[in-house]
């Protein structure tokens, strides 16, 4: 009897160990298949252009027939949802909406109006010349201050952007933009300049970074201190059209509220051809 009991215990342990190995194998196969067939916005196998690095607009335009659905999750429970459509070959249109304290306890505080993003690509990239795009985006981020008439992170407003790609251990993309935000009630109404990059890290990962000179955010007693905003992020193409991102904002501690901590944020985007 003891022999049979011990035999059953050994058999059960072997079956349990086999199940664990099978589960590990299935998970590994799933990860490998995702990496092989993934084509999103990040890495050397990317099919789609970035329209933003982190907060900076690029010269990217969603191609005709493509639809993008995305969300950003920022501090203070801020959630911003976006819908973009490639209307024509060089024209895209998007709408976004969000609020504060959407995630967390208490009642959400929704933004008063949805925001729009309109882009027109003037020139496509060539061997020597960059892509040049003109556009307008009214989506700021963070809390909207009624007294100052602005978001914590101002919307770009009217912008012109240039982007150029280079082959360098994968790909290196350089970006620059000049913008004029309509959030000027705080007295900072200068044209702003931003610059940034994307560096691919293998087939499905990219490192992105940007520096915002914040020329339109350096005179307020509440917001920026005049150091500019340095932001970094990582992008991972997890599946067909699906990209995950993690961002660190304000690494130079420019903001006057909680200046010693960088903001952490998550973004998710799904792009599909219709």
N, C-alpha and C positions, 0 to 999 in steps of 0.2 A: 504493500500500500504506500509506504513512504517512497519507494522507488518510483511508482507511477506518479505520485504528487511532484517529486523532484523533476521527473521527465516533463510533466505539463508546465512547470515553472520555467524550465530551460527553453521549451518550445515557445512559450509566450514571450520570453525575453528576445529570442531570435526573431520572431515575427515583428515585435515592436522595433527592434533595431533595423530590420529590413524596411519597415514603413518609413522610418526616419531617413534612410538612405534614398528611398524612392522620392520622398518629398523634397529632399535637397537637390536631387537630380532634376526634378520637374521645375523647381524654382530657378536652377542654373540655366536650364534650357530656355525658360521664359525670358530671363534676362538677356541671354545671348541672342535670341531671336529678335527681341526689341532693339538691341544695339545694331544688329545686322540690317534690319529693315526700316529703322527709324530715319525719318527725313522731316525735320522741322525747321527751326530758325537758327539752330546752334550747330557749331562744328563744321568740319570740311564737307560733310554731306548735306548741308543745309539747302533747302529748295526755296525758302522764302526770305524776303528782306526784312530787317528790323525797320520799324518806323520810329522807334525810340531806342536809345541805349538804356538809360534809366529814366531820367526826366528830360533829357535833351532830344529834340526831334532830329531825325536824320533825313537823308534824301530818299529813303526807301518809300516805295509806293506799292500798295497791294495790287497785284496784277488782275486784269479783267477776269471776272468769273470766280474769284476767290472770296471767301467769307471768313473773317476772324472773330472769334469770341474769346474774350480775355477778362481776367479779374486781377486786381492788385489788393494785397492785404498789408496795411501799414500800421504804425503805432496808433494808440488811442482807439483801437477798434475800427479804423477807417477801412472801408471796402469800396472799391471803384470797379464797376463793370463796364466793359466796352463791347461794341459791335461795329465792325468795319467791313466794307464791301468794296471790291475792285469794280468800279463802274465802267470805265473804259481802259484802254491799254495804258494810259499815263495819268489817269485820274482816279482817285479813291475818296470815299466818304465814310465818316465814322461818327458814332454818337456814344456818349458815355454818361454815367450817372452813378452817384454814390452818396455816402454819408459818414458821419462820425458815430462811434459807439455801436456800429452795426453788429460787431462781435463783442460780447461781454455782457455785463449786467446793466439794467436800466434801459430807458427808452432811447432808440436811435435818433440822431439829429440829422435829417436828410438835407442835402444841398437844395437850394431853392430852385435851381434850373438845371436841366441836362446840358452837357457841353457837346460841342461839335469838333470834328477834325476833317478838314478838306485839304487835299494835296493835288498839285499839278506838276508833273515832271517835265521840265523844260528841255533838258538834254540828258540823253542816256550816256552812260560811261563808255569811253573809248580807251584805247591803249594809252593815250597821253592826257586825256581830259576826264575830269570827275563827273559823276551824276550831279545835276543841279535841279533842285525842287523848290517850289514856292508853296506856301500853305498857311493855314490858320488853325490854331487849336486853342480852345477856351477852357480846357480842363486843368484847374489847379488841384493841389493835393493838401491833405491835412484839414485843419479847422479853418472855416471861413470866418474872418473877423468883420462883423457888421460895421464897427466904428472906423476901421481902416479900409474897408471895401476890397479885401484881398484874402487869398489863401495863405497858409504857412509857406507853401511852395507855390510861387506864382505860376499861372498858366503861361505858355510861350506867347500866345497871341499870334500876331502876324510874324511869319518867319521865312527865311531863306536858308537852305541847307545844301551842303556839298558833301559827297562821299566818294572815296577812291579805294580800290582794293589792290593789294599787292600779294604776290606769292612769296612767302617767307616762313619756311618750316610749317607748311599749311597755308593759312591766309592771314594777312593783317589788313584790317580796314581802318582808315582814318576818316574822321568826321568833323565837320565844323558847321556852326550855324550862327546867324544873327537874328534877333527877335525883338519885337516890341509888344509888350503885354498891355492889355487894356485895363489892368488892375493898377491904376495910377493915383487913386485917392489918398494913398499914404505919402505922396509927394515925390516918390522915386519913379520918374517917368523916362528914364534913359533907355537907349537901345542896349540890349544885353548881348554878350558874346559867350559862346560855349564851344568847347572842343573835346573830342573823345576818340576812343579806339575800340576795336574788337579784335581779339587774337584767338584763333581757333586752337583748341587743345585736343587733337585727335578728331575722330569722325563725328562725335556727337556732343562735344563740350566746347564752350567758348568763355573767355574772360572778357568782360567789358568794363570800361572806365570812362569817366568824364570829369571835366573841371568846368564849373559854372562861375564865371567872373563876378556874377551878381551885381552888375553895375546898376541894376534897377532894384536893389535890395540892400543898400548899404548906408541909408540915412535915417532909418526908423529907429526909435528908441526901444522897440518891442522885438523886432525880428533879427535880421542879419547884422553882424559886426563889421563887415567889410573885408573879410578874409576870403570870400568866395566859398563855394561848396565843392568838395572832392567826394565823388561817389564811385563805388566799385560794385561789381556784380558778377555772378556766375550763371551761365545758361546751359541747360541740359535738354537735348532732344530725347524724350523718353519713348516716343512712339510716332507713328505716321501722323504728322501735322501737330503733334503735341509737344510743347516746350515748357519746361519748368525753370523758374529763375529765383535766385536769392540775392538781395541787394543790401549793401551797407551805405547809408547816406551820411553826409556831413562828417567826414573823417578829420577835417580840420577844426572841428568844434566852432563853427561860425555862428550857429544859431544862439540867441541869447537865452532862450528857454532850454533848460537841461543841457548846457553846453558841453558837458564832459562825456556824454554818451552818444555813440553813433546810432542812428535809426536803423532798425532791421526790418526788412520787408520781403514778402513773397509775391511772386507773380506767376500766373498760369495762362497759357494761350493755346487755343486749338484753331487750326486753319484747315479749311476743306474747300475743294473745288465744287461749285454748284453748276 
